[in-house]
Amino acid sequence: MVIDEKLSILANSAKYDVSCSSSGSRAQRPGRLGAVSSGGICHSWSADGRCISLLKILQTNRCIYDCAYCVNRRSNDVPRALFTPEELAALTVRFYRRNYIEGLFLSSAVAVSPDYTMELIVRTLRLLRGTYRFGGYIHCKLIPGAAAGLIQEAGMLADRVSVNIELPTRKSLALLAPQKIPEAILTPMQRVSTAIAVARQERRSSRRAPLFAPGGQSTQLIIGATPESDAQILRLSNWLYSAMRLKRVYYSAYVPVNKQAGLPALNAPPLLREHRLYQADWLMRFYGFGADELFDAAHQNLETDIDPKVGWACRHPEYFPVEINTAEEAALLRVPGLGVRSVQKILQLRRVKRVQQEDLLKLRSVWKRAQYFITVNGKYYGRVPPAGAQALAALSPPPVRERTLFDPIGLPADEAGSVITGEL
């Protein structure tokens, strides 16, 4: 099979893996081919607004597992291919020299055994870093069940590593991926977490100490293939951030590619639910929310018609309205319409003057939402009482249909920005 055919098969097989954004990389090194900034790379938006690219590819789509949700499952009749380490390393460098890509996202199905597949990946990284002296960004998927030595070497060669959990509970994993066990996934994740902490500690003592996955580690959860609630999913994410010190948890709306008992009959991927989970994840990481705060006994799933910050605020009217000129930072961060950057600007402005309504408009806060949860110099501007059911009704948009993967985004103007900035 020629390289172009392998590229077509293995690039197409990799498209369902979403955990490929980066926010950390190795420093530029003189004499090496390729360099990336700390803003990271992949098909994503960088800190300066650039759309940046990577080669997103599988080492192979030959697989010994038969996971019900996966297009590459053993029982599927699909074209199969395998890149040798030499082929894939040469292809990556050739694409880089042609300015097609800025880095590599390398994942794989599990061919023969976890150790065999992980050895192929590590050999590819050795060639890139050693033979080709490639200094660009590399995100490497770790294979659950692979030997600890291979995991360690991959972390020494890659900028970021990840182990996909895929399904949120042991029960769901047993139902749809019975050949996988949670311990095989969590063990390498824990090893990576420990190795990153040790490497960072050694770097404090000596700048010559080797790096280990300087961009951290991430994982991916499939949303909608199994019946777990949003509360269960976000509690797991919260645990992964605190216990495993993950850099990022990615949520992937389940795409129905196979037909089998136990899989949901969906007409389209639950993309809106995925979007709300990302917003809630942002609230946990940057706004000081706990996973349990976003839910109560009657609400175990996030509302799809409003963002989770508005939903929480309207269920807790006792916290509002807050006075924009006197409220503490933690209280301001919980106001719908005020993002992290807006709050920082408000705090800076308060040092020199009293904040007025026009100041909030200039700061690009989302006044449409914020007006129902704040007062400005004692004045409340909302058309209905603050927070509560009436504010929720005023902020709820008309019903929308669930979108498909190929629809234009078409989000409301006040939400479109949050897709990129995450500000709520």
C-alpha positions as CSV (number, residue, x, y, z in Angstrom):
1,M,0.0,0.0,0.0
2,V,1.4,3.4,-1.0
3,I,1.9,6.2,1.5
4,D,-1.0,8.3,0.1
5,E,-3.4,5.5,0.6
6,K,-2.3,4.9,4.2
7,L,-2.5,8.7,4.8
8,S,-6.1,8.8,3.6
9,I,-7.2,5.8,5.7
10,L,-5.5,6.7,8.9
11,A,-6.3,10.4,8.8
12,N,-10.0,9.6,8.3
13,S,-9.9,7.1,11.1
14,A,-8.4,9.7,13.5
15,K,-11.2,12.3,13.0
16,Y,-13.3,11.2,16.0
17,D,-10.6,12.0,18.5
18,V,-11.2,15.5,19.8
19,S,-8.6,15.7,22.6
20,C,-5.9,17.4,20.5
21,S,-5.7,21.0,21.6
22,S,-2.5,22.2,23.2
23,S,-1.6,25.0,25.6
24,G,2.0,24.2,26.4
25,S,5.1,23.2,24.5
26,R,8.8,23.0,24.6
27,A,10.9,26.2,24.4
28,Q,12.5,27.0,21.1
29,R,15.9,25.4,20.7
30,P,18.6,26.6,18.4
31,G,19.7,24.1,15.8
32,R,16.4,22.2,15.7
33,L,13.9,21.9,13.0
34,G,10.6,23.5,13.9
35,A,9.5,25.5,16.9
36,V,6.2,26.4,18.5
37,S,5.1,29.1,21.0
38,S,3.6,28.4,24.4
39,G,0.2,29.2,22.8
40,G,0.3,25.6,21.4
41,I,-0.9,24.1,18.1
42,C,-3.5,21.8,16.5
43,H,-6.7,22.7,14.6
44,S,-7.7,25.3,17.2
45,W,-7.4,29.0,18.0
46,S,-4.2,30.2,19.5
47,A,-3.9,33.0,22.1
48,D,-3.3,35.5,19.3
49,G,-6.3,34.4,17.3
50,R,-4.5,32.3,14.7
51,C,-5.9,29.1,13.3
52,I,-3.1,26.6,13.8
53,S,-2.7,23.2,12.3
54,L,-1.2,19.8,13.0
55,L,-1.0,16.4,11.3
56,K,-3.7,14.4,13.1
57,I,-3.1,10.7,12.3
58,L,-3.3,7.2,13.6
59,Q,-0.2,4.9,13.7
60,T,-2.6,2.2,12.7
61,N,-6.3,1.5,12.7
62,R,-5.8,-2.3,13.0
63,C,-7.4,-3.2,16.4
64,I,-7.7,-6.2,18.7
65,Y,-10.6,-4.6,20.6
66,D,-14.2,-4.6,19.5
67,C,-15.6,-1.5,21.3
68,A,-19.2,-1.0,20.2
69,Y,-18.9,2.8,19.7
70,C,-15.7,2.8,17.6
71,V,-15.4,3.0,13.9
72,N,-12.1,1.1,14.1
73,R,-13.5,-1.9,16.1
74,R,-12.2,-5.3,15.1
75,S,-15.5,-6.5,13.6
76,N,-16.0,-3.6,11.3
77,D,-15.2,-4.2,7.6
78,V,-13.2,-1.0,6.9
79,P,-9.9,-0.5,5.1
80,R,-6.9,-1.1,7.4
81,A,-3.4,0.3,7.3
82,L,-0.3,0.7,9.4
83,F,2.4,3.3,9.2
84,T,5.9,2.1,10.0
85,P,7.8,4.6,12.3
86,E,10.1,5.5,9.5
87,E,7.2,6.3,7.1
88,L,5.3,8.4,9.6
89,A,8.3,10.4,10.8
90,A,9.4,11.1,7.2
91,L,5.8,12.1,6.3
92,T,5.6,14.5,9.3
93,V,8.8,16.3,8.5
94,R,7.9,16.5,4.8
95,F,4.5,18.1,5.7
96,Y,6.3,20.5,8.1
97,R,8.8,21.6,5.5
98,R,6.0,22.3,3.0
99,N,4.3,24.5,5.7
100,Y,1.2,22.2,5.8
101,I,1.5,21.7,9.6
102,E,3.1,23.0,12.7
103,G,3.1,19.8,14.7
104,L,1.8,16.2,15.1
105,F,-1.1,14.6,17.0
106,L,-0.4,10.9,17.1
107,S,-2.9,8.3,18.3
108,S,-3.5,4.7,17.4
109,A,-5.8,1.7,17.6
110,V,-4.3,-1.3,19.4
111,A,-2.7,-3.7,17.0
112,V,-1.3,-7.0,18.3
113,S,-0.9,-5.8,21.9
114,P,-0.6,-2.6,23.9
115,D,3.2,-2.9,24.1
116,Y,3.6,-3.6,20.4
117,T,1.5,-0.5,19.5
118,M,3.2,1.7,22.1
119,E,6.6,0.6,20.8
120,L,5.7,1.8,17.3
121,I,4.6,5.2,18.6
122,V,7.8,5.6,20.7
123,R,10.0,4.6,17.8
124,T,8.2,7.3,15.7
125,L,8.9,9.9,18.3
126,R,12.6,8.8,18.6
127,L,13.1,9.3,14.9
128,L,11.4,12.7,14.9
129,R,13.3,14.1,18.0
130,G,16.6,12.3,17.3
131,T,17.2,11.6,13.6
132,Y,15.2,14.5,12.2
133,R,15.8,16.9,15.2
134,F,12.2,17.9,15.0
135,G,11.5,20.6,17.7
136,G,7.9,21.2,16.8
137,Y,4.9,20.3,19.0
138,I,3.9,16.6,19.5
139,H,0.8,15.3,21.2
140,C,1.0,11.6,21.8
141,K,-1.7,9.2,22.8
142,L,-0.7,6.6,25.4
143,I,-2.0,3.0,25.0
144,P,-3.6,1.7,28.2
145,G,-1.9,-1.5,29.4
146,A,1.5,-0.6,27.8
147,A,4.7,-1.1,29.8
148,A,5.7,1.7,32.3
149,G,9.0,2.1,30.5
150,L,7.3,2.9,27.2
151,I,5.0,5.4,28.9
152,Q,8.0,7.1,30.5
153,E,9.9,7.4,27.2
154,A,6.9,8.7,25.4
155,G,6.5,11.5,28.0
156,M,10.1,12.4,27.6
157,L,9.7,12.8,23.9
158,A,6.2,14.4,23.6
159,D,5.0,17.9,24.5
160,R,1.6,16.6,25.7
161,V,0.3,13.1,26.3
162,S,-3.2,11.7,26.9
163,V,-5.0,8.6,27.8
164,N,-8.7,8.4,26.8
165,I,-11.1,7.3,29.4
166,E,-13.9,7.3,26.7
167,L,-16.8,6.2,29.0
168,P,-17.6,7.8,32.4
169,T,-18.4,4.6,34.5
170,R,-17.2,1.1,34.9
171,K,-20.7,-0.2,34.1
172,S,-20.7,1.6,30.7
173,L,-17.2,0.4,29.9
174,A,-18.2,-3.1,30.6
175,L,-21.3,-2.7,28.4
176,L,-19.7,-1.1,25.3
177,A,-16.0,-1.9,25.7
178,P,-15.8,-5.2,27.7
179,Q,-12.1,-5.8,26.8
180,K,-11.1,-2.6,28.6
181,I,-10.9,-2.1,32.4
182,P,-10.7,1.3,34.2
183,E,-7.5,0.3,36.1
184,A,-5.6,-0.1,32.8
185,I,-6.6,3.5,31.9
186,L,-6.1,5.1,35.3
187,T,-2.7,3.5,36.0
188,P,-0.8,5.2,33.1
189,M,-2.6,8.4,33.9
190,Q,-1.4,8.3,37.5
191,R,2.1,7.5,36.4
192,V,2.1,10.5,34.0
193,S,0.8,12.7,36.8
194,T,3.6,11.7,39.1
195,A,6.3,12.0,36.4
196,I,5.1,15.5,35.5
197,A,5.2,16.6,39.2
198,V,8.7,15.0,39.6
199,A,10.1,16.7,36.5
200,R,8.7,20.1,37.5
201,Q,10.3,19.8,40.9
202,E,13.7,18.8,39.4
203,R,13.4,21.8,37.0
204,R,13.2,24.1,40.0
205,S,16.6,22.8,41.1
206,S,18.2,22.7,37.7
207,R,17.2,24.1,34.4
208,R,19.1,21.3,32.7
209,A,16.8,18.7,34.2
210,P,14.8,16.8,31.4
211,L,11.3,17.8,30.6
212,F,8.4,15.4,30.9
213,A,5.2,16.2,28.9
214,P,5.5,20.0,29.6
215,G,2.1,20.6,28.1
216,G,0.5,18.3,30.7
217,Q,-1.9,15.4,30.0
218,S,-5.5,15.3,28.9
219,T,-8.3,12.8,28.3
220,Q,-11.6,12.4,26.3
221,L,-15.1,11.4,27.4
222,I,-17.7,10.3,24.9
223,I,-21.1,12.0,25.6
224,G,-24.4,10.5,24.8
225,A,-23.4,6.8,24.1
226,T,-24.4,5.8,27.7
227,P,-27.1,7.1,30.1
228,E,-24.8,8.9,32.6
229,S,-26.1,12.3,33.7
230,D,-24.2,15.5,33.2
231,A,-23.7,15.6,37.0
232,Q,-21.9,12.2,36.9
233,I,-19.7,13.3,34.0
234,L,-18.7,16.6,35.6
235,R,-18.0,15.0,39.0
236,L,-15.6,12.6,37.2
237,S,-14.0,15.6,35.4
238,N,-13.6,17.4,38.7
239,W,-11.9,14.4,40.2
240,L,-9.5,14.1,37.2
241,Y,-8.5,17.7,37.5
242,S,-7.8,17.4,41.2
243,A,-6.5,13.9,41.7
244,M,-4.7,13.4,38.3
245,R,-3.9,17.1,37.7
246,L,-5.1,16.9,34.1
247,K,-4.6,19.9,31.9
248,R,-7.9,19.4,30.1
249,V,-10.9,17.0,29.8
250,Y,-12.4,16.9,26.3
251,Y,-16.0,16.0,25.7
252,S,-16.9,14.3,22.4
253,A,-20.6,14.1,21.3
254,Y,-21.3,10.5,20.4
255,V,-21.4,10.0,16.6
256,P,-23.5,6.9,15.7
257,V,-21.1,5.0,13.3
258,N,-22.2,1.5,14.3
259,K,-25.5,-0.3,14.9
260,Q,-25.6,-2.6,18.0
261,A,-27.7,-3.4,21.0
262,G,-26.8,-1.1,23.8
263,L,-26.1,1.9,21.6
264,P,-28.6,4.8,21.6
265,A,-30.5,5.4,18.4
266,L,-29.6,9.0,17.7
267,N,-30.4,11.0,14.6
268,A,-27.6,13.4,15.2
269,P,-24.7,13.8,17.7
270,P,-25.7,15.7,20.9
271,L,-23.6,18.7,20.0
272,L,-25.5,21.2,22.2
273,R,-25.1,19.0,25.2
274,E,-21.4,18.8,24.5
275,H,-21.2,22.6,24.3
276,R,-22.9,23.0,27.7
277,L,-20.5,20.5,29.2
278,Y,-17.6,22.6,28.0
279,Q,-19.1,25.7,29.5
280,A,-19.7,24.0,32.8
281,D,-16.1,22.6,32.7
282,W,-14.9,26.2,32.2
283,L,-16.9,27.3,35.2
284,M,-15.1,24.6,37.3
285,R,-11.6,25.5,36.1
286,F,-11.7,29.3,36.0
287,Y,-14.8,30.6,37.9
288,G,-14.5,28.8,41.2
289,F,-17.6,26.5,40.8
290,G,-17.6,23.1,42.2
291,A,-19.2,20.2,40.2
292,D,-22.0,19.7,42.8
293,E,-22.9,23.4,42.8
294,L,-24.1,23.2,39.2
295,F,-26.8,20.6,40.0
296,D,-29.4,19.8,42.6
297,A,-31.8,16.9,43.1
298,A,-34.2,18.1,40.5
299,H,-31.5,19.1,37.9
300,Q,-29.0,16.4,37.2
301,N,-28.5,17.5,33.6
302,L,-27.5,20.9,32.3
303,E,-30.2,23.0,30.6
304,T,-29.7,23.1,26.9
305,D,-31.6,26.3,26.2
306,I,-29.4,28.5,28.6
307,D,-25.8,28.4,29.6
308,P,-25.0,26.7,33.0
309,K,-24.0,30.0,34.6
310,V,-27.4,31.5,34.0
311,G,-29.1,28.3,35.1
312,W,-27.2,28.3,38.4
313,A,-27.8,32.0,39.0
314,C,-31.5,31.8,38.4
315,R,-31.8,28.9,40.8
316,H,-30.0,30.9,43.5
317,P,-31.6,34.3,43.6
318,E,-30.4,34.7,47.2
319,Y,-27.0,35.7,45.9
320,F,-28.2,38.5,43.7
321,P,-28.2,41.3,42.8
322,V,-24.6,42.2,43.6
323,E,-23.3,45.7,43.6
324,I,-20.7,46.1,40.9
325,N,-18.6,48.6,42.8
326,T,-18.3,46.7,46.1
327,A,-18.7,43.0,45.4
328,E,-15.7,40.7,45.8
329,E,-14.0,39.1,42.9
330,A,-15.5,35.6,43.7
331,A,-19.0,37.1,43.6
332,L,-18.5,39.0,40.4
333,L,-17.2,35.8,38.7
334,R,-20.6,34.2,39.3
335,V,-22.5,37.0,37.6
336,P,-23.8,35.8,34.2
337,G,-22.4,38.0,31.4
338,L,-19.1,38.8,33.3
339,G,-16.1,36.8,32.1
340,V,-12.8,36.4,33.8
341,R,-11.2,39.3,31.8
342,S,-14.2,41.5,32.3
343,V,-14.0,41.0,36.1
344,Q,-10.3,41.8,36.1
345,K,-10.9,45.0,34.2
346,I,-13.7,46.0,36.6
347,L,-11.5,45.5,39.6
348,Q,-8.8,47.6,38.0
349,L,-11.2,50.4,37.1
350,R,-12.6,50.4,40.7
351,R,-9.2,51.5,42.0
352,V,-9.6,54.9,40.2
353,K,-13.3,55.5,39.9
354,R,-16.8,54.2,40.5
355,V,-17.9,51.9,37.7
356,Q,-20.9,53.2,35.6
357,Q,-23.2,51.4,33.2
358,E,-21.4,52.8,30.2
359,D,-18.1,51.4,31.6
360,L,-19.6,47.9,31.6
361,L,-20.6,48.3,28.0
362,K,-17.1,49.5,27.0
363,L,-15.6,46.5,28.8
364,R,-17.6,44.2,26.5
365,S,-19.4,42.5,29.3
366,V,-22.7,40.9,28.1
367,W,-25.1,43.5,29.5
368,K,-28.1,41.5,28.1
369,R,-27.4,38.9,30.8
370,A,-25.6,40.9,33.5
371,Q,-28.3,43.5,34.0
372,Y,-30.5,40.9,35.8
373,F,-27.9,40.1,38.4
374,I,-26.2,43.4,39.4
375,T,-26.8,46.9,40.6
376,V,-24.7,49.8,39.5
377,N,-24.3,52.5,42.2
378,G,-27.4,51.0,43.8
379,K,-29.5,51.1,40.6
380,Y,-31.0,47.9,39.1
381,Y,-31.5,48.0,35.4
382,G,-33.3,44.7,34.7
383,R,-36.9,44.7,33.3
384,V,-38.0,41.9,35.8
385,P,-37.0,41.2,39.4
386,P,-33.3,40.0,39.8
387,A,-32.4,36.4,39.2
388,G,-35.3,33.9,39.8
389,A,-37.9,32.5,37.4
390,Q,-38.8,35.8,35.6
391,A,-35.2,36.6,34.8
392,L,-34.8,33.0,33.5
393,A,-37.8,33.5,31.2
394,A,-36.4,36.8,30.0
395,L,-33.0,35.2,29.2
396,S,-34.3,32.0,27.6
397,P,-34.0,32.0,23.8
398,P,-36.6,30.4,21.5
399,P,-36.3,26.7,21.1
400,V,-33.6,25.5,18.7
401,R,-33.3,22.1,16.9
402,E,-30.3,19.9,17.7
403,R,-27.6,20.6,15.1
404,T,-25.6,18.1,13.0
405,L,-21.9,18.0,12.6
406,F,-22.2,19.8,9.2
407,D,-24.5,22.7,10.2
408,P,-23.1,26.2,10.4
409,I,-22.5,27.2,14.0
410,G,-25.1,30.0,14.0
411,L,-25.0,30.6,17.8
412,P,-26.7,33.7,19.2
413,A,-24.3,36.7,19.1
414,D,-23.8,36.8,22.9
415,E,-22.9,33.1,22.9
416,A,-20.7,32.9,19.8
417,G,-17.8,34.6,21.5
418,S,-17.8,32.1,24.4
419,V,-17.1,29.2,22.0
420,I,-13.6,30.7,21.5
421,T,-13.0,32.6,24.8
422,G,-14.9,30.4,27.2
423,E,-16.2,33.5,29.0
424,L,-19.6,33.2,30.5
